[in-house]
Amino acid sequence: MTNTADQSPLGKTSAYRTDYAPELLFPIPRQGKRDELGLSGTLPFFGVDIWNAYEISWLNLRGKPQVAIARITFPADSPNIIESKSFKLYLNSFNQTRLENVAALKALLQQDLSAAAGGNVHIILTQPEEFGMVSMGELDGLLLDRLDIEVDNYSPSPDILSAAFDEEPVEEKLVSHLLKSNCLVTGQPDWASVQIHYAGPQIDQESLLKYLIGFREHNEFHEQCVERIFVDILRQCQPQQLAVYARYTRRGGLDINPWRSNFSTAQKPPNLRNARQ
C-alpha cells in the first residue's frame, strides 16, 4: 500500500512513545507530486534535503540521559520523503532507550532512515562538547525583498516569470526571506529563506519576487515547494544552470532545507543556521 499525506500522523493526536520504535516513520513517495510537475524518468535536477534535528536524547547503559544535534542528509533521488511529525515521533522513541554509545545511535538512525527513504542517508551527530563549533550564517546573494512591488496574488503563477532572452546572459544569486507556504495536511505556515543561483538569460527580479510570494497560500511540503520553484524557473526562464536552496524555520525541533541543482560544479550548500532558524 502506498502512503499518502492524509494518512500520516499530522493533525492527529499521537501517543509519544519513549521506547525505540522505527515503525513510527511514515514515508511518502516523492513521485506523486513530481507527476503534477510533469517529471518522469530522468529528473532535471539532483540535490539533497538537509534535516537538522535539535531534540535528540537517549540513555547510556547506566541510565544517564545523553543529547546530540543531528544533521541528516537525504538524497533527492531517494523514492520517499519522511513525513516530519512521524520523524519527530521516531526520534522521541529514543528518549528512554539505552544505547552503548553514540555510534550505536548513529547506526540505528542510518539503518532506519535509509530504509524509510529508500536510499542511502548520511548522518552527522554533534555532541555537547562540539556545540560551540556549530556555525550560523545567511544565504548570500542580491536581496529581492528590497523591491517595492504591489502584490495581489498568493498562489504560484509560473506564467508571470520572465527573462531577458535577447540580452547577454548573466550569472547571479538572488535571495528572498519572504517565502511562505503551508503544510499539505494541516495548513500550518512554513517560513523560509530561499536562494536562486542561476546562469542564463537575466531573470526579471520583480516577477521572480512576486512568484515566490505567490506560495503564501500554497499547500505543499518543503521539498515539493522547492522542486516546483526549480521546475517553474527552468521552464519559464530557461537558465543553462540553476540551483534552488531553501532554509525553512524549525518546527518540533526539526528544520528542513531542500537543495536542487542541475550543474555538476555546484557544491552542496553549507548547512549554516540562519537568524530565523
C-alpha positions in Angstrom: 0.0 0.0 0.0 1.3 3.4 -0.9 1.3 6.0 1.9 -0.4 9.3 1.2 -0.1 12.5 3.2 -3.6 12.4 4.6 -2.8 9.0 6.2 0.2 10.5 8.1 0.3 11.3 11.9 0.0 15.0 11.0 -3.0 16.7 12.6 -3.9 13.8 14.8 -3.4 13.1 18.5 -0.4 10.9 19.0 1.0 8.9 21.8 4.6 9.8 22.3 6.5 6.5 22.6 9.7 6.6 24.6 10.9 3.2 23.6 12.7 2.6 20.3 10.1 2.3 17.6 11.3 2.6 14.0 7.9 1.6 12.7 6.7 5.2 13.6 8.5 6.5 10.5 6.0 7.4 7.7 7.5 7.5 4.2 5.6 9.3 1.4 6.6 8.7 -2.2 8.1 11.7 -4.0 6.7 10.7 -7.4 3.1 11.7 -6.8 4.0 15.4 -6.6 6.6 15.1 -9.3 3.9 13.7 -11.6 2.0 17.0 -11.0 5.1 18.8 -12.4 5.3 16.5 -15.4 8.5 14.9 -14.1 9.1 11.3 -15.0 12.2 9.3 -15.9 15.4 11.3 -15.6 15.0 14.2 -13.3 16.1 17.7 -14.4 18.0 18.1 -11.1 20.0 16.4 -8.4 20.2 17.5 -4.8 19.7 16.8 -1.2 17.3 17.5 1.7 19.3 18.6 4.8 17.4 18.0 8.1 18.7 19.3 11.4 17.4 17.6 14.5 17.9 19.6 17.7 15.9 17.4 20.1 17.7 14.0 20.2 18.2 12.3 23.5 18.7 8.7 24.7 20.1 6.9 27.8 23.6 5.4 28.2 23.9 1.9 29.7 23.8 3.4 33.2 20.6 5.2 32.5 22.1 8.7 32.3 20.5 10.9 29.6 22.6 11.9 26.6 21.9 14.6 24.0 23.1 15.5 20.5 22.3 17.5 17.4 21.9 15.5 14.2 22.4 16.5 10.5 20.6 14.1 8.3 21.1 14.4 4.5 18.6 12.6 2.2 19.4 12.3 -1.5 16.8 13.9 -3.7 16.7 10.8 -5.9 15.5 8.6 -3.0 12.0 7.3 -3.6 10.4 8.7 -0.4 10.4 11.7 1.8 9.7 11.2 5.5 6.7 13.0 7.0 8.1 15.3 9.6 5.8 14.5 12.6 6.5 10.8 12.2 10.2 11.8 12.2 9.7 13.6 15.4 7.8 10.7 17.0 10.5 8.3 15.9 13.3 10.5 17.4 11.3 10.7 20.7 11.2 6.9 20.8 14.9 7.0 21.8 14.2 9.1 24.9 14.2 6.1 27.3 16.2 3.7 25.1 19.5 2.6 26.5 22.4 2.5 24.0 26.0 1.6 24.4 27.4 4.7 22.8 26.8 7.4 20.2 28.0 5.1 17.4 25.1 2.7 18.3 22.6 5.6 17.9 24.1 6.6 14.6 23.9 3.0 13.3 20.2 2.8 14.2 19.4 6.2 12.6 21.4 5.2 9.5 19.6 1.9 9.2 16.0 3.1 9.8 16.1 6.4 7.9 17.8 4.8 4.9 15.2 2.1 4.8 12.3 4.5 5.1 13.7 6.9 2.4 14.7 4.0 0.1 18.1 5.5 -0.4 21.4 5.9 1.5 21.1 8.6 4.2 24.1 10.5 5.5 24.2 11.3 9.3 26.5 13.5 11.4 26.0 13.7 15.1 27.3 16.7 17.1 27.8 16.0 20.8 27.7 18.7 23.5 31.4 19.2 23.6 31.2 20.3 20.0 28.1 22.6 20.2 30.3 25.7 20.1 31.5 24.7 16.7 28.0 24.9 15.2 28.0 27.9 12.8 25.4 30.4 11.7 25.2 32.4 8.6 22.8 33.8 6.0 22.3 32.9 2.3 24.4 35.1 0.1 23.0 37.0 -2.9 21.2 40.1 -4.0 18.1 40.7 -1.8 14.9 40.6 -3.8 13.0 41.9 -0.9 14.4 45.4 -1.4 12.0 45.8 -4.4 8.9 48.0 -3.8 6.2 45.9 -5.5 2.5 45.6 -5.5 1.2 42.0 -4.9 -2.4 40.7 -5.3 -1.8 37.0 -6.0 -0.9 34.4 -3.3 -0.8 31.2 -5.3 2.1 30.1 -7.5 1.8 31.6 -11.0 4.8 30.5 -13.2 3.5 32.4 -16.2 4.5 35.7 -14.5 8.1 34.7 -14.6 10.1 36.4 -17.4 13.7 36.8 -18.5 15.7 38.9 -21.0 16.3 36.4 -23.8 17.5 39.0 -26.2 20.4 40.2 -23.9 23.7 38.8 -22.8 23.4 36.0 -20.3 24.4 36.6 -16.6 25.2 34.6 -13.6 23.8 35.8 -10.2 22.5 34.7 -6.9 19.1 36.2 -5.7 17.8 35.8 -2.2 14.4 36.3 -0.6 13.2 35.9 3.0 9.5 36.2 2.0 8.9 32.5 1.1 5.9 31.1 3.0 4.0 28.0 2.2 1.6 25.9 4.2 1.7 22.3 5.4 0.0 20.0 2.8 -2.1 18.3 5.5 -2.6 20.8 8.4 -2.3 24.1 6.7 0.1 25.3 9.3 2.5 28.0 7.9 6.0 27.1 6.9 8.5 30.0 6.7 11.7 30.0 4.7 14.5 32.0 3.1 15.4 31.0 -0.5 18.4 31.4 -2.7 18.2 31.2 -6.6 21.6 30.7 -8.2 21.5 30.7 -12.0 23.4 31.4 -15.2 21.5 32.3 -18.3 19.1 35.0 -19.5 18.7 37.6 -16.8 15.6 36.9 -14.8 13.2 39.8 -14.1 13.6 40.3 -10.4 10.2 41.8 -9.8 8.4 38.9 -11.5 10.6 36.4 -9.5 9.7 38.1 -6.2 6.0 38.1 -7.0 6.2 34.5 -8.0 7.9 33.5 -4.7 5.4 35.5 -2.7 2.7 33.6 -4.6 3.4 30.5 -2.5 1.9 32.3 0.6 -1.4 30.3 0.4 0.0 27.2 -1.3 -0.2 23.8 0.4 2.8 21.5 -0.1 5.7 20.0 1.8 9.0 21.8 1.8 10.7 19.5 -0.6 7.8 19.8 -3.0 7.8 23.6 -3.0 11.5 23.8 -3.8 11.1 21.3 -6.7 8.1 23.3 -8.0 10.2 26.6 -7.9 13.1 24.9 -9.7 10.9 23.4 -12.5 8.9 26.7 -13.0 12.0 28.8 -13.3 13.8 26.3 -15.5 10.8 26.2 -17.9 9.9 29.8 -17.9 13.3 31.5 -17.8 15.5 28.8 -19.4 18.7 29.2 -17.5 21.6 27.0 -18.5 22.4 26.5 -14.8 20.1 26.6 -11.9 20.2 25.8 -8.2 17.4 26.5 -5.7 18.1 26.3 -1.9 15.6 26.9 0.8 16.2 27.2 4.6 12.9 26.5 6.4 12.4 27.5 10.0 12.3 24.9 12.7 9.2 23.1 13.9 9.1 20.4 16.5 12.9 20.5 16.9 13.5 19.9 13.1 14.3 22.1 10.2 14.3 21.0 6.6 16.5 22.6 3.9 16.0 21.3 0.4 18.5 22.0 -2.4 18.1 21.2 -6.1 20.7 21.9 -8.8 21.3 21.0 -12.4 25.0 21.9 -12.8 27.7 19.5 -11.7 30.1 22.1 -10.4 27.5 23.2 -7.9 28.8 22.1 -4.5 26.4 21.1 -1.8 25.4 24.2 0.1 26.8 24.9 3.6 24.5 23.9 6.4 24.5 27.2 8.2 21.6 28.1 10.5 20.2 31.4 9.7 18.8 34.0 12.1 15.3 32.7 11.9 16.3 29.1 12.5 
